[in-house]
Amino acid sequence: MDELAAVALDPDPLPFARLVKRTPAGELRELMHSVQRRRVLDDLLGRMPDVFRADRAGSLAAVIHWRIGDRPDGAVDTYQMVISGGACVLSPAVDRDPTLTLTLGAVDFLSMVTGNAHAVMLVMRGRLKTRGDLALTAKFPTLFDPPKA
């Protein structure tokens, strides 16, 4: 678990994506139940603007709320992503009404943002819940190029 936490904070996302791919779900769950959870989430979500594809977003203006479950206390961590003017900005402050809300468990979140699980498959399996703009739901996965493990 210490290796997972250390690699998650590495500025190069590819080593973490590879580690997530080969790590059993139980160990990933342990990481996301540890004191490292918030740092890992902050770091991974903080990297999303770096893999954002403004050329695919066009004139899109949207507010996306990420709801990441499986906290040890039963609550969820919520983050806000604002896409506007070809930019993507992330914040732990949730102060705007969402265009789209994405709700998923912590291990599925790790898998999705590291390119080890596809959002469409997670939706089909009922592991990623979406609420809001259906057109944005379909387009959202194409707006990012996560690392390929």
Residue, then its C-alpha position, 0 to 999 in steps of 0.5 A: m500500500d505504501e508503494l501505491a501511495a508513493v507512486a500515486l503522487d509521482p508527477d508522471p501518471l503512467p507508473f501509477a496507471r500500471l500499478v493500478k492495473r496489476t494491483p488486486a482490488g482489495e489492495l486498492r480498496e485498502l489504499m482508498h480506506s487509508v489516510q492517503r485517500r484524500r491526497v490520492l484523490d486530490d492528486l489524480l483529480g488535479r491531473m485531469p486538466d493536464v489530460f483534458r482535450a480542449d480540441r474535443a470540448g469545443s464550446l462546451a460549458a459544463v459543471i461536473h460533480w464527481r461523487i467518489g464513494d467507499r469512504p470508511d465513514g460511509a460518506v462520499d468525497t465530492y469534487q467539482m469540475v468546470i469546463s468552459g472556454g476550452a479550459c478544465v478547472l477542478s475544485p474540492a469546493v462544490d458551489r455550482d449546480p451540476t450539468l452532470t453528476l458522476t457517482l462511483g466507488a473509489v476503486d472504479f474511480l482509480s481504474m477509470v482515471t488511470g485508463n484501466a476501465h472505460a466509463v461506458m463499461l462501468v455504466m453498463r455494469g451499474r458501477l458508474k451512475t450518471r445524472g444530468d445531461l445525457a449528451l454530455t454523459a456520452k461525450f464526457p469520456t472523449l474529453f480526456d486522454p488518461p494514461k494507457a497502462 
